[in-house]
């Protein structure tokens, strides 16, 4: 039981050190993630389309 109390105390001490982002930082980070995901998705979609057309053309010969 003593180890559990010590663990919870250490968790409390460490949580006081955490710096949470404010609203503006959170919104900015969220926008960066969404734009990055959209760009990577579009890139992979184009690559997938090009490669599938290429393989289809190879299989026709």
PQR file of N, CA, C, O and H, with PARSE charges and radii, in Angstrom:
ATOM      1  N   UNK A   1       0.827  -1.195   0.000 -0.4000 1.5000
ATOM      2  CA  UNK A   1       0.000   0.000   0.000 -0.0000 2.0000
ATOM      3  C   UNK A   1       0.874   1.263   0.000  0.5500 1.7000
ATOM      4  O   UNK A   1       0.513   2.279  -0.593 -0.5500 1.4000
ATOM      5  N   UNK A   2       2.006   1.183   0.661 -0.4000 1.5000
ATOM      6  CA  UNK A   2       2.915   2.322   0.727 -0.0000 2.0000
ATOM      7  C   UNK A   2       3.463   2.670  -0.651  0.5500 1.7000
ATOM      8  O   UNK A   2       3.627   3.845  -0.982 -0.5500 1.4000
ATOM      9  H   UNK A   2       2.300   0.357   1.143  0.4000 1.0000
ATOM     10  N   UNK A   3       3.749   1.639  -1.460 -0.4000 1.5000
ATOM     11  CA  UNK A   3       4.266   1.882  -2.813 -0.0000 2.0000
ATOM     12  C   UNK A   3       3.234   2.586  -3.674  0.5500 1.7000
ATOM     13  O   UNK A   3       3.580   3.450  -4.480 -0.5500 1.4000
ATOM     14  H   UNK A   3       3.616   0.685  -1.191  0.4000 1.0000
ATOM     15  N   UNK A   4       1.972   2.226  -3.511 -0.4000 1.5000
ATOM     16  CA  UNK A   4       0.901   2.867  -4.268 -0.0000 2.0000
ATOM     17  C   UNK A   4       0.796   4.341  -3.893  0.5500 1.7000
ATOM     18  O   UNK A   4       0.659   5.194  -4.769 -0.5500 1.4000
ATOM     19  H   UNK A   4       1.691   1.524  -2.857  0.4000 1.0000
ATOM     20  N   UNK A   5       0.859   4.647  -2.597 -0.4000 1.5000
ATOM     21  CA  UNK A   5       0.797   6.044  -2.155 -0.0000 2.0000
ATOM     22  C   UNK A   5       1.980   6.829  -2.712  0.5500 1.7000
ATOM     23  O   UNK A   5       1.821   7.964  -3.159 -0.5500 1.4000
ATOM     24  H   UNK A   5       0.970   3.953  -1.885  0.4000 1.0000
ATOM     25  N   UNK A   6       3.164   6.223  -2.684 -0.4000 1.5000
ATOM     26  CA  UNK A   6       4.351   6.890  -3.208 -0.0000 2.0000
ATOM     27  C   UNK A   6       4.214   7.141  -4.707  0.5500 1.7000
ATOM     28  O   UNK A   6       4.552   8.217  -5.199 -0.5500 1.4000
ATOM     29  H   UNK A   6       3.293   5.300  -2.321  0.4000 1.0000
ATOM     30  N   UNK A   7       3.717   6.137  -5.425 -0.4000 1.5000
ATOM     31  CA  UNK A   7       3.518   6.281  -6.860 -0.0000 2.0000
ATOM     32  C   UNK A   7       2.544   7.418  -7.169  0.5500 1.7000
ATOM     33  O   UNK A   7       2.817   8.252  -8.032 -0.5500 1.4000
ATOM     34  H   UNK A   7       3.442   5.262  -5.025  0.4000 1.0000
ATOM     35  N   UNK A   8       1.416   7.452  -6.469 -0.4000 1.5000
ATOM     36  CA  UNK A   8       0.418   8.498  -6.719 -0.0000 2.0000
ATOM     37  C   UNK A   8       0.968   9.877  -6.358  0.5500 1.7000
ATOM     38  O   UNK A   8       0.659  10.863  -7.028 -0.5500 1.4000
ATOM     39  H   UNK A   8       1.194   6.774  -5.768  0.4000 1.0000
ATOM     40  N   UNK A   9       1.770   9.950  -5.316 -0.4000 1.5000
ATOM     41  CA  UNK A   9       2.400  11.225  -4.961 -0.0000 2.0000
ATOM     42  C   UNK A   9       3.354  11.681  -6.068  0.5500 1.7000
ATOM     43  O   UNK A   9       3.373  12.861  -6.420 -0.5500 1.4000
ATOM     44  H   UNK A   9       2.020   9.150  -4.772  0.4000 1.0000
ATOM     45  N   UNK A  10       4.137  10.765  -6.612 -0.4000 1.5000
ATOM     46  CA  UNK A  10       5.069  11.097  -7.691 -0.0000 2.0000
ATOM     47  C   UNK A  10       4.324  11.527  -8.950  0.5500 1.7000
ATOM     48  O   UNK A  10       4.758  12.433  -9.661 -0.5500 1.4000
ATOM     49  H   UNK A  10       4.122   9.807  -6.326  0.4000 1.0000
ATOM     50  N   UNK A  11       3.202  10.869  -9.215 -0.4000 1.5000
ATOM     51  CA  UNK A  11       2.382  11.261 -10.361 -0.0000 2.0000
ATOM     52  C   UNK A  11       1.887  12.693 -10.184  0.5500 1.7000
ATOM     53  O   UNK A  11       1.927  13.487 -11.123 -0.5500 1.4000
ATOM     54  H   UNK A  11       2.850  10.133  -8.637  0.4000 1.0000
ATOM     55  N   UNK A  12       1.425  13.019  -8.988 -0.4000 1.5000
ATOM     56  CA  UNK A  12       0.936  14.367  -8.696 -0.0000 2.0000
ATOM     57  C   UNK A  12       2.045  15.407  -8.881  0.5500 1.7000
ATOM     58  O   UNK A  12       1.816  16.471  -9.456 -0.5500 1.4000
ATOM     59  H   UNK A  12       1.392  12.373  -8.225  0.4000 1.0000
ATOM     60  N   UNK A  13       3.241  15.094  -8.394 -0.4000 1.5000
ATOM     61  CA  UNK A  13       4.371  16.014  -8.522 -0.0000 2.0000
ATOM     62  C   UNK A  13       4.728  16.212  -9.995  0.5500 1.7000
ATOM     63  O   UNK A  13       4.972  17.341 -10.422 -0.5500 1.4000
ATOM     64  H   UNK A  13       3.427  14.230  -7.927  0.4000 1.0000
ATOM     65  N   UNK A  14       4.761  15.147 -10.765 -0.4000 1.5000
ATOM     66  CA  UNK A  14       5.107  15.244 -12.191 -0.0000 2.0000
ATOM     67  C   UNK A  14       4.034  15.989 -12.977  0.5500 1.7000
ATOM     68  O   UNK A  14       4.350  16.737 -13.902 -0.5500 1.4000
ATOM     69  H   UNK A  14       4.563  14.230 -10.418  0.4000 1.0000
ATOM     70  N   UNK A  15       2.781  15.792 -12.620 -0.4000 1.5000
ATOM     71  CA  UNK A  15       1.697  16.474 -13.333 -0.0000 2.0000
ATOM     72  C   UNK A  15       1.760  17.987 -13.127  0.5500 1.7000
ATOM     73  O   UNK A  15       1.305  18.746 -13.983 -0.5500 1.4000
ATOM     74  H   UNK A  15       2.524  15.184 -11.868  0.4000 1.0000
ATOM     75  N   UNK A  16       2.315  18.426 -12.008 -0.4000 1.5000
ATOM     76  CA  UNK A  16       2.462  19.863 -11.778 -0.0000 2.0000
ATOM     77  C   UNK A  16       3.506  20.466 -12.713  0.5500 1.7000
ATOM     78  O   UNK A  16       3.507  21.676 -12.938 -0.5500 1.4000
ATOM     79  H   UNK A  16       2.684  17.809 -11.313  0.4000 1.0000
ATOM     80  N   UNK A  17       4.389  19.640 -13.257 -0.4000 1.5000
ATOM     81  CA  UNK A  17       5.431  20.115 -14.161 -0.0000 2.0000
ATOM     82  C   UNK A  17       4.946  20.222 -15.609  0.5500 1.7000
ATOM     83  O   UNK A  17       5.594  20.858 -16.441 -0.5500 1.4000
ATOM     84  H   UNK A  17       4.388  18.657 -13.075  0.4000 1.0000
ATOM     85  N   UNK A  18       3.819  19.606 -15.900 -0.4000 1.5000
ATOM     86  CA  UNK A  18       3.305  19.575 -17.272 -0.0000 2.0000
ATOM     87  C   UNK A  18       2.784  20.955 -17.670  0.5500 1.7000
ATOM     88  O   UNK A  18       2.078  21.612 -16.904 -0.5500 1.4000
ATOM     89  H   UNK A  18       3.293  19.090 -15.224  0.4000 1.0000
ATOM     90  N   UNK A  19       3.142  21.378 -18.870 -0.4000 1.5000
ATOM     91  CA  UNK A  19       2.642  22.647 -19.403 -0.0000 2.0000
ATOM     92  C   UNK A  19       1.700  22.312 -20.556  0.5500 1.7000
ATOM     93  O   UNK A  19       2.127  21.812 -21.596 -0.5500 1.4000
ATOM     94  H   UNK A  19       3.716  20.844 -19.492  0.4000 1.0000
ATOM     95  N   UNK A  20       0.436  22.588 -20.360 -0.4000 1.5000
ATOM     96  CA  UNK A  20      -0.552  22.304 -21.379 -0.0000 2.0000
ATOM     97  C   UNK A  20      -0.637  23.472 -22.359  0.5500 1.7000
ATOM     98  O   UNK A  20      -0.467  24.624 -21.958 -0.5500 1.4000
ATOM     99  H   UNK A  20       0.088  22.994 -19.515  0.4000 1.0000
ATOM    100  N   UNK A  21      -0.899  23.192 -23.646 -0.4000 1.5000
ATOM    101  CA  UNK A  21      -0.982  24.281 -24.628 -0.0000 2.0000
ATOM    102  C   UNK A  21      -2.233  25.129 -24.406  0.5500 1.7000
ATOM    103  O   UNK A  21      -3.256  24.647 -23.919 -0.5500 1.4000
ATOM    104  H   UNK A  21      -1.037  22.257 -23.972  0.4000 1.0000
ATOM    105  N   UNK A  22      -2.123  26.398 -24.775 -0.4000 1.5000
ATOM    106  CA  UNK A  22      -3.316  27.244 -24.696 -0.0000 2.0000
ATOM    107  C   UNK A  22      -4.167  27.011 -25.945  0.5500 1.7000
ATOM    108  O   UNK A  22      -3.796  26.226 -26.818 -0.5500 1.4000
ATOM    109  H   UNK A  22      -1.292  26.789 -25.170  0.4000 1.0000
ATOM    110  N   UNK A  23      -5.282  27.682 -26.023 -0.4000 1.5000
ATOM    111  CA  UNK A  23      -6.234  27.450 -27.120 -0.0000 2.0000
ATOM    112  C   UNK A  23      -5.622  27.736 -28.490  0.5500 1.7000
ATOM    113  O   UNK A  23      -5.825  26.970 -29.431 -0.5500 1.4000
ATOM    114  H   UNK A  23      -5.582  28.320 -25.314  0.4000 1.0000
ATOM    115  N   UNK A  24      -4.874  28.834 -28.606 -0.4000 1.5000
ATOM    116  CA  UNK A  24      -4.290  29.204 -29.897 -0.0000 2.0000
ATOM    117  C   UNK A  24      -3.261  28.160 -30.351  0.5500 1.7000
ATOM    118  O   UNK A  24      -3.235  27.775 -31.520 -0.5500 1.4000
ATOM    119  H   UNK A  24      -4.709  29.457 -27.841  0.4000 1.0000
ATOM    120  N   UNK A  25      -2.429  27.714 -29.432 -0.4000 1.5000
ATOM    121  CA  UNK A  25      -1.430  26.699 -29.777 -0.0000 2.0000
ATOM    122  C   UNK A  25      -2.101  25.393 -30.194  0.5500 1.7000
ATOM    123  O   UNK A  25      -1.675  24.734 -31.143 -0.5500 1.4000
ATOM    124  H   UNK A  25      -2.450  28.027 -28.483  0.4000 1.0000
ATOM    125  N   UNK A  26      -3.152  25.034 -29.473 -0.4000 1.5000
ATOM    126  CA  UNK A  26      -3.870  23.801 -29.782 -0.0000 2.0000
ATOM    127  C   UNK A  26      -4.518  23.868 -31.162  0.5500 1.7000
ATOM    128  O   UNK A  26      -4.441  22.914 -31.935 -0.5500 1.4000
ATOM    129  H   UNK A  26      -3.498  25.569 -28.702  0.4000 1.0000
ATOM    130  N   UNK A  27      -5.155  24.996 -31.467 -0.4000 1.5000
ATOM    131  CA  UNK A  27      -5.791  25.152 -32.781 -0.0000 2.0000
ATOM    132  C   UNK A  27      -4.750  25.167 -33.900  0.5500 1.7000
ATOM    133  O   UNK A  27      -4.966  24.575 -34.957 -0.5500 1.4000
ATOM    134  H   UNK A  27      -5.217  25.771 -30.839  0.4000 1.0000
ATOM    135  N   UNK A  28      -3.625  25.842 -33.669 -0.4000 1.5000
ATOM    136  CA  UNK A  28      -2.564  25.879 -34.675 -0.0000 2.0000
ATOM    137  C   UNK A  28      -2.002  24.500 -34.951  0.5500 1.7000
ATOM    138  O   UNK A  28      -1.789  24.127 -36.105 -0.5500 1.4000
ATOM    139  H   UNK A  28      -3.450  26.323 -32.811  0.4000 1.0000
ATOM    140  N   UNK A  29      -1.760  23.742 -33.890 -0.4000 1.5000
ATOM    141  CA  UNK A  29      -1.230  22.382 -34.056 -0.0000 2.0000
ATOM    142  C   UNK A  29      -2.240  21.484 -34.771  0.5500 1.7000
ATOM    143  O   UNK A  29      -1.873  20.661 -35.609 -0.5500 1.4000
ATOM    144  H   UNK A  29      -1.933  24.045 -32.953  0.4000 1.0000
ATOM    145  N   UNK A  30      -3.509  21.655 -34.429 -0.4000 1.5000
ATOM    146  CA  UNK A  30      -4.551  20.849 -35.064 -0.0000 2.0000
ATOM    147  C   UNK A  30      -4.619  21.144 -36.559  0.5500 1.7000
ATOM    148  O   UNK A  30      -4.766  20.228 -37.368 -0.5500 1.4000
ATOM    149  H   UNK A  30      -3.808  22.324 -33.748  0.4000 1.0000
ATOM    150  N   UNK A  31      -4.514  22.410 -36.924 -0.4000 1.5000
ATOM    151  CA  UNK A  31      -4.537  22.778 -38.344 -0.0000 2.0000
ATOM    152  C   UNK A  31      -3.345  22.189 -39.079  0.5500 1.7000
ATOM    153  O   UNK A  31      -3.487  21.705 -40.202 -0.5500 1.4000
ATOM    154  H   UNK A  31      -4.395  23.155 -36.267  0.4000 1.0000
ATOM    155  N   UNK A  32      -2.181  22.224 -38.464 -0.4000 1.5000
ATOM    156  CA  UNK A  32      -0.985  21.644 -39.093 -0.0000 2.0000
ATOM    157  C   UNK A  32      -1.180  20.153 -39.321  0.5500 1.7000
ATOM    158  O   UNK A  32      -0.833  19.641 -40.385 -0.5500 1.4000
ATOM    159  H   UNK A  32      -2.066  22.617 -37.552  0.4000 1.0000
ATOM    160  N   UNK A  33      -1.725  19.457 -38.347 -0.4000 1.5000
ATOM    161  CA  UNK A  33      -1.945  18.016 -38.483 -0.0000 2.0000
ATOM    162  C   UNK A  33      -2.951  17.725 -39.587  0.5500 1.7000
ATOM    163  O   UNK A  33      -2.727  16.831 -40.404 -0.5500 1.4000
ATOM    164  H   UNK A  33      -2.007  19.873 -37.483  0.4000 1.0000
ATOM    165  N   UNK A  34      -4.052  18.462 -39.625 -0.4000 1.5000
ATOM    166  CA  UNK A  34      -5.082  18.215 -40.642 -0.0000 2.0000
ATOM    167  C   UNK A  34      -4.540  18.476 -42.040  0.5500 1.7000
ATOM    168  O   UNK A  34      -4.770  17.679 -42.950 -0.5500 1.4000
ATOM    169  H   UNK A  34      -4.234  19.188 -38.961  0.4000 1.0000
ATOM    170  N   UNK A  35      -3.824  19.581 -42.223 -0.4000 1.5000
ATOM    171  CA  UNK A  35      -3.263  19.897 -43.541 -0.0000 2.0000
ATOM    172  C   UNK A  35      -2.230  18.842 -43.944  0.5500 1.7000
ATOM    173  O   UNK A  35      -2.193  18.419 -45.100 -0.5500 1.4000
ATOM    174  H   UNK A  35      -3.637  20.229 -41.484  0.4000 1.0000
ATOM    175  N   UNK A  36      -1.401  18.421 -43.005 -0.4000 1.5000
ATOM    176  CA  UNK A  36      -0.388  17.396 -43.295 -0.0000 2.0000
ATOM    177  C   UNK A  36      -1.037  16.081 -43.715  0.5500 1.7000
ATOM    178  O   UNK A  36      -0.601  15.448 -44.676 -0.5500 1.4000
ATOM    179  H   UNK A  36      -1.431  18.763 -42.066  0.4000 1.0000
ATOM    180  N   UNK A  37      -2.069  15.678 -43.001 -0.4000 1.5000
ATOM    181  CA  UNK A  37      -2.765  14.432 -43.334 -0.0000 2.0000
ATOM    182  C   UNK A  37      -3.401  14.523 -44.717  0.5500 1.7000
ATOM    183  O   UNK A  37      -3.339  13.568 -45.491 -0.5500 1.4000
ATOM    184  H   UNK A  37      -2.423  16.192 -42.220  0.4000 1.0000
ATOM    185  N   UNK A  38      -4.010  15.659 -45.034 -0.4000 1.5000
ATOM    186  CA  UNK A  38      -4.632  15.826 -46.357 -0.0000 2.0000
ATOM    187  C   UNK A  38      -3.589  15.784 -47.468  0.5500 1.7000
ATOM    188  O   UNK A  38      -3.812  15.167 -48.509 -0.5500 1.4000
ATOM    189  H   UNK A  38      -4.061  16.435 -44.406  0.4000 1.0000
ATOM    190  N   UNK A  39      -2.449  16.439 -47.247 -0.4000 1.5000
ATOM    191  CA  UNK A  39      -1.404  16.454 -48.271 -0.0000 2.0000
ATOM    192  C   UNK A  39      -0.818  15.054 -48.477  0.5500 1.7000
ATOM    193  O   UNK A  39      -0.629  14.629 -49.617 -0.5500 1.4000
ATOM    194  H   UNK A  39      -2.268  16.940 -46.401  0.4000 1.0000
ATOM    195  N   UNK A  40      -0.537  14.355 -47.420 -0.4000 1.5000
ATOM    196  CA  UNK A  40       0.024  13.005 -47.538 -0.0000 2.0000
ATOM    197  C   UNK A  40      -0.992  12.064 -48.169  0.5500 1.7000
ATOM    198  O   UNK A  40      -0.631  11.214 -48.984 -0.5500 1.4000
ATOM    199  H   UNK A  40      -0.690  14.700 -46.494  0.4000 1.0000
ATOM    200  N   UNK A  41      -2.261  12.210 -47.798 -0.4000 1.5000
ATOM    201  CA  UNK A  41      -3.317  11.368 -48.397 -0.0000 2.0000
ATOM    202  C   UNK A  41      -3.421  11.615 -49.897  0.5500 1.7000
ATOM    203  O   UNK A  41      -3.529  10.669 -50.677 -0.5500 1.4000
ATOM    204  H   UNK A  41      -2.554  12.900 -47.136  0.4000 1.0000
ATOM    205  N   UNK A  42      -3.390  12.869 -50.299 -0.4000 1.5000
ATOM    206  CA  UNK A  42      -3.468  13.189 -51.729 -0.0000 2.0000
ATOM    207  C   UNK A  42      -2.260  12.624 -52.467  0.5500 1.7000
ATOM    208  O   UNK A  42      -2.402  12.047 -53.545 -0.5500 1.4000
ATOM    209  H   UNK A  42      -3.303  13.637 -49.665  0.4000 1.0000
ATOM    210  N   UNK A  43      -1.078  12.788 -51.889 -0.4000 1.5000
ATOM    211  CA  UNK A  43       0.141  12.267 -52.506 -0.0000 2.0000
ATOM    212  C   UNK A  43       0.062  10.749 -52.662  0.5500 1.7000
ATOM    213  O   UNK A  43       0.348  10.224 -53.737 -0.5500 1.4000
ATOM    214  H   UNK A  43      -0.963  13.256 -51.013  0.4000 1.0000
ATOM    215  N   UNK A  44      -0.319  10.049 -51.611 -0.4000 1.5000
ATOM    216  CA  UNK A  44      -0.415   8.592 -51.691 -0.0000 2.0000
ATOM    217  C   UNK A  44      -1.513   8.146 -52.655  0.5500 1.7000
ATOM    218  O   UNK A  44      -1.378   7.121 -53.323 -0.5500 1.4000
ATOM    219  H   UNK A  44      -0.552  10.476 -50.737  0.4000 1.0000
ATOM    220  N   UNK A  45      -2.603   8.917 -52.726 -0.4000 1.5000
ATOM    221  CA  UNK A  45      -3.670   8.596 -53.674 -0.0000 2.0000
ATOM    222  C   UNK A  45      -3.188   8.707 -55.109  0.5500 1.7000
ATOM    223  O   UNK A  45      -3.505   7.855 -55.938 -0.5500 1.4000
ATOM    224  H   UNK A  45      -2.713   9.750 -52.184  0.4000 1.0000
ATOM    225  N   UNK A  46      -2.428   9.745 -55.408 -0.4000 1.5000
ATOM    226  CA  UNK A  46      -1.882   9.927 -56.761 -0.0000 2.0000
ATOM    227  C   UNK A  46      -0.901   8.814 -57.085  0.5500 1.7000
ATOM    228  O   UNK A  46      -0.953   8.244 -58.175 -0.5500 1.4000
ATOM    229  H   UNK A  46      -2.170  10.438 -54.734  0.4000 1.0000
ATOM    230  N   UNK A  47      -0.010   8.497 -56.160 -0.4000 1.5000
ATOM    231  CA  UNK A  47       0.959   7.419 -56.375 -0.0000 2.0000
ATOM    232  C   UNK A  47       0.242   6.090 -56.589  0.5500 1.7000
ATOM    233  O   UNK A  47       0.619   5.317 -57.469 -0.5500 1.4000
ATOM    234  H   UNK A  47       0.032   8.961 -55.275  0.4000 1.0000
ATOM    235  N   UNK A  48      -0.784   5.820 -55.793 -0.4000 1.5000
ATOM    236  CA  UNK A  48      -1.552   4.583 -55.937 -0.0000 2.0000
ATOM    237  C   UNK A  48      -2.214   4.520 -57.307  0.5500 1.7000
ATOM    238  O   UNK A  48      -2.186   3.480 -57.966 -0.5500 1.4000
ATOM    239  H   UNK A  48      -1.091   6.448 -55.078  0.4000 1.0000
ATOM    240  N   UNK A  49      -2.807   5.626 -57.736 -0.4000 1.5000
ATOM    241  CA  UNK A  49      -3.472   5.666 -59.039 -0.0000 2.0000
ATOM    242  C   UNK A  49      -2.471   5.415 -60.174  0.5500 1.7000
ATOM    243  O   UNK A  49      -2.730   4.616 -61.074 -0.5500 1.4000
ATOM    244  H   UNK A  49      -2.829   6.471 -57.201  0.4000 1.0000
ATOM    245  N   UNK A  50      -1.329   6.103 -60.120 -0.4000 1.5000
ATOM    246  CA  UNK A  50      -0.320   5.963 -61.171 -0.0000 2.0000
ATOM    247  C   UNK A  50       0.214   4.535 -61.218  0.5500 1.7000
ATOM    248  O   UNK A  50       0.336   3.955 -62.297 -0.5500 1.4000
ATOM    249  H   UNK A  50      -1.118   6.752 -59.389  0.4000 1.0000
ATOM    250  N   UNK A  51       0.527   3.977 -60.079 -0.4000 1.5000
ATOM    251  CA  UNK A  51       1.073   2.610 -60.048 -0.0000 2.0000
ATOM    252  C   UNK A  51       0.039   1.579 -60.491  0.5500 1.7000
ATOM    253  O   UNK A  51       0.381   0.615 -61.176 -0.5500 1.4000
ATOM    254  H   UNK A  51       0.429   4.449 -59.203  0.4000 1.0000
ATOM    255  N   UNK A  52      -1.219   1.773 -60.106 -0.4000 1.5000
ATOM    256  CA  UNK A  52      -2.236   0.813 -60.532 -0.0000 2.0000
ATOM    257  C   UNK A  52      -2.449   0.870 -62.048  0.5500 1.7000
ATOM    258  O   UNK A  52      -2.633  -0.165 -62.688 -0.5500 1.4000
ATOM    259  H   UNK A  52      -1.496   2.556 -59.550  0.4000 1.0000
ATOM    260  N   UNK A  53      -2.426   2.086 -62.625 -0.4000 1.5000
ATOM    261  CA  UNK A  53      -2.533   2.195 -64.087 -0.0000 2.0000
ATOM    262  C   UNK A  53      -1.329   1.547 -64.774  0.5500 1.7000
ATOM    263  O   UNK A  53      -1.484   0.872 -65.792 -0.5500 1.4000
ATOM    264  H   UNK A  53      -2.277   2.927 -62.105  0.4000 1.0000
ATOM    265  N   UNK A  54      -0.147   1.746 -64.227 -0.4000 1.5000
ATOM    266  CA  UNK A  54       1.077   1.163 -64.777 -0.0000 2.0000
ATOM    267  C   UNK A  54       1.023  -0.360 -64.735  0.5500 1.7000
ATOM    268  O   UNK A  54       1.358  -1.017 -65.721 -0.5500 1.4000
ATOM    269  H   UNK A  54      -0.021   2.294 -63.400  0.4000 1.0000
ATOM    270  N   UNK A  55       0.610  -0.920 -63.621 -0.4000 1.5000
ATOM    271  CA  UNK A  55       0.545  -2.379 -63.495 -0.0000 2.0000
ATOM    272  C   UNK A  55      -0.540  -2.941 -64.411  0.5500 1.7000
ATOM    273  O   UNK A  55      -0.352  -3.995 -65.017 -0.5500 1.4000
ATOM    274  H   UNK A  55       0.337  -0.386 -62.820  0.4000 1.0000
ATOM    275  N   UNK A  56      -1.677  -2.245 -64.516 -0.4000 1.5000
ATOM    276  CA  UNK A  56      -2.729  -2.680 -65.429 -0.0000 2.0000
ATOM    277  C   UNK A  56      -2.217  -2.713 -66.872  0.5500 1.7000
ATOM    278  O   UNK A  56      -2.521  -3.636 -67.628 -0.5500 1.4000
ATOM    279  H   UNK A  56      -1.830  -1.388 -64.023  0.4000 1.0000
ATOM    280  N   UNK A  57      -1.438  -1.697 -67.242 -0.4000 1.5000
ATOM    281  CA  UNK A  57      -0.887  -1.648 -68.605 -0.0000 2.0000
ATOM    282  C   UNK A  57       0.114  -2.784 -68.822  0.5500 1.7000
ATOM    283  O   UNK A  57       0.164  -3.363 -69.907 -0.5500 1.4000
ATOM    284  H   UNK A  57      -1.190  -0.947 -66.628  0.4000 1.0000
ATOM    285  N   UNK A  58       0.898  -3.101 -67.814 -0.4000 1.5000
ATOM    286  CA  UNK A  58       1.854  -4.216 -67.929 -0.0000 2.0000
ATOM    287  C   UNK A  58       1.143  -5.555 -68.073  0.5500 1.7000
ATOM    288  O   UNK A  58       1.599  -6.424 -68.816 -0.5500 1.4000
ATOM    289  H   UNK A  58       0.857  -2.631 -66.933  0.4000 1.0000
ATOM    290  N   UNK A  59       0.046  -5.722 -67.377 -0.4000 1.5000
ATOM    291  CA  UNK A  59      -0.671  -6.997 -67.410 -0.0000 2.0000
ATOM    292  C   UNK A  59      -1.413  -7.212 -68.741  0.5500 1.7000
ATOM    293  O   UNK A  59      -1.747  -8.346 -69.086 -0.5500 1.4000
ATOM    294  H   UNK A  59      -0.324  -5.015 -66.774  0.4000 1.0000
ATOM    295  N   UNK A  60      -1.664  -6.156 -69.466 -0.4000 1.5000
ATOM    296  CA  UNK A  60      -2.372  -6.276 -70.750 -0.0000 2.0000
ATOM    297  C   UNK A  60      -1.462  -6.858 -71.834  0.5500 1.7000
ATOM    298  O   UNK A  60      -1.953  -7.411 -72.818 -0.5500 1.4000
ATOM    299  H   UNK A  60      -1.393  -5.235 -69.185  0.4000 1.0000
ATOM    300  N   UNK A  61      -0.139  -6.738 -71.665 -0.4000 1.5000
ATOM    301  CA  UNK A  61       0.790  -7.245 -72.697 -0.0000 2.0000
ATOM    302  C   UNK A  61       0.949  -8.719 -72.602  0.5500 1.7000
ATOM    303  O   UNK A  61       1.689  -9.312 -73.387 -0.5500 1.4000
ATOM    304  H   UNK A  61       0.260  -6.289 -70.866  0.4000 1.0000
TER
END
